[in-house]
Amino acid sequence: MSPSYDELWVRYKEQNDTTARDELILNYAGLVKYVANRLAINLSSLVEIDELYSYGVEGLIDAIEKFDHRRNVKFETYAITRIRGAIIDGLRAMDWVPVSVRQKAKELEKTYAKLEARLGRAATDEEVAQELGISIDKLGKLLKETAAVTIISLDDFISGEEGEDKKKRIGEIIEDQDGTSALEILELTETKEILAHSISRLPEKEKLVIYLYYYEGLTLKEIGAVLNLSESRISQLHTKAILRLRGSLGKKKQQII
């Protein structure tokens, strides 16, 4: 009979049983595949899925080593954030997005922010294309090209102290309030409020995609089935939503500074 998860945690954390740790890694390995596959959606051929798995395993091991089994926190929730963070850190280290693509994404963010501040509502594709001086088809190609950038776009950072924890992700701060300063909590609260307001102003389909992807955990393919749209169309809606949200966050931060 296989030992229970609770037993494995006790053996590893309280008895320093490395065999139990290895069993925990194997038992939770499915989380790595789950996170990596979701992140891989917009990467096409830019990154090998095996590389994502490799970074994800590092995140899983880190999560197992740092997890406090005595706290009333579900490990899966804690681990998914760590795994995602490890994969994103790996991607950043690879510098896998060309500078030109980053610049295009940044220009789109600024355009959405400026245009929507002027209009007081979400801008249409026609309005964005006109603002940029390009055709609708060209805008569609631009959104497709910058889609890869948006997979890490909601993992905004909040400044921290110098050193290993110089920057913390929102998800990590939420999980570990004990290690968070009052200033960081205030910044997080303000950011969440800005983000919630910005999401509420998204066009309905984009808002639904964000909800189903980030809150319900559906893949873009699954969302496409729900909305009866192609996966590529859902990817475009996701990209536009993230560009709008990043534009809103960036504009608000500039106002604060």
C-alpha positions in Angstrom: 0.0 0.0 0.0 1.4 3.4 -1.0 2.0 5.9 1.7 -0.3 8.9 1.9 0.8 12.4 0.9 0.6 13.5 4.5 2.9 10.6 5.6 5.4 11.5 2.8 5.5 15.2 4.0 6.1 14.2 7.6 8.8 11.7 6.6 10.6 14.3 4.4 10.2 17.5 6.5 10.4 16.0 10.0 12.6 13.0 9.4 14.8 14.3 6.5 13.9 11.2 4.5 15.1 11.9 1.0 13.3 8.9 -0.4 10.0 10.5 0.7 11.1 13.7 -1.1 11.8 11.7 -4.3 8.3 10.2 -4.1 6.7 13.6 -3.6 8.5 14.8 -6.8 7.2 11.9 -8.7 3.7 12.2 -7.3 3.5 15.9 -8.2 5.3 15.7 -11.6 1.9 16.1 -13.4 1.8 19.7 -12.2 4.9 20.5 -14.2 3.3 19.1 -17.4 0.1 21.0 -16.7 1.9 24.4 -16.2 4.4 23.9 -19.1 1.7 22.9 -21.6 -0.4 26.0 -20.7 2.6 28.3 -21.1 3.6 26.6 -24.4 0.5 27.7 -26.2 1.8 30.9 -27.6 5.5 29.9 -28.0 5.1 27.9 -31.2 8.6 26.8 -32.3 10.4 29.4 -30.2 11.1 27.1 -27.3 11.2 23.3 -27.0 8.6 21.9 -24.6 11.3 19.8 -23.0 13.1 23.0 -21.9 9.9 24.2 -20.2 9.6 20.8 -18.4 13.2 21.1 -17.2 12.7 24.6 -15.7 9.4 23.4 -14.3 10.9 20.5 -12.5 13.4 22.9 -10.9 10.4 24.9 -9.7 8.7 21.8 -8.3 11.8 20.7 -6.4 12.1 24.3 -5.0 8.4 24.2 -4.0 8.8 20.9 -2.2 11.9 22.1 -0.3 10.3 25.4 0.8 6.7 24.2 1.4 5.6 24.2 5.1 3.3 21.2 5.4 2.0 22.4 8.8 0.3 25.4 7.3 -3.2 25.3 6.0 -2.1 25.8 2.4 -2.8 23.5 -0.5 0.5 22.4 -2.0 -0.8 22.3 -5.5 -1.7 26.0 -5.4 1.6 26.9 -3.9 3.6 24.7 -6.3 1.9 25.9 -9.5 3.0 29.5 -8.8 6.6 28.3 -8.1 6.7 26.1 -11.2 5.4 28.9 -13.4 7.8 31.3 -11.9 10.8 28.9 -12.5 9.8 28.5 -16.1 9.4 32.2 -16.7 12.8 32.9 -15.1 14.2 30.3 -17.4 12.7 31.9 -20.4 13.9 35.3 -19.3 17.4 33.9 -18.9 17.3 32.5 -22.4 16.4 35.9 -23.7 14.1 34.1 -26.1 12.0 37.0 -27.3 13.7 39.1 -30.0 14.2 42.8 -28.9 12.2 43.9 -32.0 9.2 41.9 -30.8 9.4 43.3 -27.3 9.5 46.8 -28.8 6.5 46.1 -30.9 4.6 44.8 -27.9 5.6 47.8 -25.8 4.4 50.1 -28.6 1.1 48.3 -28.8 0.7 48.6 -25.0 1.3 52.4 -25.1 -1.1 52.8 -28.1 -3.9 50.9 -26.2 -3.3 53.0 -23.1 -3.2 56.3 -24.8 -6.1 55.7 -27.1 -8.4 54.2 -24.4 -7.6 57.0 -22.0 -8.7 59.4 -24.7 -11.8 57.5 -25.6 -12.8 56.5 -22.1 -13.5 53.0 -23.2 -11.9 49.9 -24.9 -10.6 50.8 -28.4 -11.8 48.7 -31.3 -9.4 47.1 -33.8 -10.2 49.7 -36.4 -9.4 52.5 -34.0 -6.1 50.9 -32.9 -5.1 50.3 -36.5 -5.9 53.9 -37.4 -3.9 55.2 -34.5 -0.9 53.1 -35.6 -1.4 54.0 -39.3 -1.7 50.4 -40.4 -4.4 48.1 -41.9 -6.6 45.7 -39.9 -4.7 42.8 -41.5 -1.4 44.3 -40.4 -2.7 44.7 -36.8 -3.7 41.1 -36.8 -0.2 40.0 -37.9 1.3 42.3 -35.2 -0.9 40.8 -32.5 0.1 37.3 -33.6 3.8 38.2 -33.6 3.6 39.6 -30.1 1.4 36.8 -28.6 4.5 35.0 -27.2 5.3 38.1 -25.1 2.0 38.0 -23.3 2.3 34.6 -21.7 4.3 36.1 -18.9 2.6 39.5 -18.9 0.5 39.0 -15.8 3.5 38.0 -13.7 4.3 41.6 -13.0 7.0 42.2 -10.4 6.9 44.3 -7.3 10.3 45.8 -6.2 11.9 44.3 -3.1 15.2 44.3 -1.4 18.5 43.8 -3.2 19.7 40.2 -3.4 18.0 36.9 -4.1 14.5 38.3 -3.4 15.1 41.6 -5.2 11.8 41.2 -7.0 8.8 39.2 -6.0 5.9 38.0 -8.1 2.4 39.0 -7.1 1.4 35.3 -6.6 4.4 34.7 -4.3 3.6 37.7 -2.1 -0.1 36.6 -1.8 1.1 33.2 -0.6 3.6 34.4 2.0 2.2 37.4 3.8 4.6 36.6 6.7 7.6 37.6 4.6 6.0 40.7 3.0 6.6 44.3 4.2 3.7 46.7 4.7 4.9 48.7 1.7 4.8 45.6 -0.6 1.3 44.7 0.7 0.2 48.3 -0.1 1.7 48.2 -3.6 0.1 44.8 -4.2 -3.3 46.0 -3.1 -3.1 49.1 -5.3 -1.9 46.9 -8.3 -4.8 44.5 -7.7 -7.3 47.3 -7.6 -5.9 48.8 -10.8 -6.0 45.4 -12.5 -9.5 44.6 -11.4 -10.7 48.0 -12.7 -8.9 47.4 -16.0 -10.3 43.9 -16.4 -13.9 45.3 -15.8 -13.4 47.6 -18.8 -12.3 44.9 -21.2 -14.6 44.0 -24.1 -16.8 41.1 -23.1 -15.1 38.4 -25.1 -11.6 39.4 -23.9 -12.9 39.6 -20.3 -14.3 36.1 -20.6 -11.1 34.7 -22.0 -9.1 36.2 -19.1 -11.5 34.8 -16.6 -11.6 31.3 -18.1 -7.8 31.2 -18.6 -6.5 32.6 -15.4 -9.4 31.9 -13.0 -10.9 28.6 -14.3 -7.6 27.2 -15.6 -8.9 26.4 -19.1 -6.5 26.2 -22.0 -7.0 28.4 -25.0 -8.2 25.4 -27.0 -10.8 24.6 -24.3 -11.9 28.2 -24.2 -12.3 28.1 -28.0 -14.6 25.1 -27.6 -16.7 27.0 -25.0 -17.0 30.2 -27.2 -17.2 28.3 -30.5 -14.1 30.1 -31.8 -10.8 28.9 -33.2 -7.8 28.6 -30.9 -5.9 31.2 -32.9 -8.8 33.7 -32.4 -8.8 33.0 -28.7 -5.1 33.6 -28.7 -5.6 36.9 -30.4 -8.3 37.9 -27.8 -5.9 36.9 -25.0 -3.1 39.0 -26.5 -5.2 42.1 -26.9 -6.6 41.8 -23.4 -3.1 41.5 -21.9 -1.8 44.4 -23.9 -4.7 46.5 -22.7 -4.0 45.5 -19.1 -0.3 46.1 -19.3 -1.0 49.5 -20.9 -3.3 50.4 -18.0 -0.9 49.2 -15.3 2.0 51.0 -16.9 0.1 54.3 -17.3 -1.1 54.2 -13.7 2.5 53.5 -12.4 3.8 56.5 -14.4 1.1 58.7 -12.8 2.1 57.5 -9.3 5.8 58.1 -10.0 
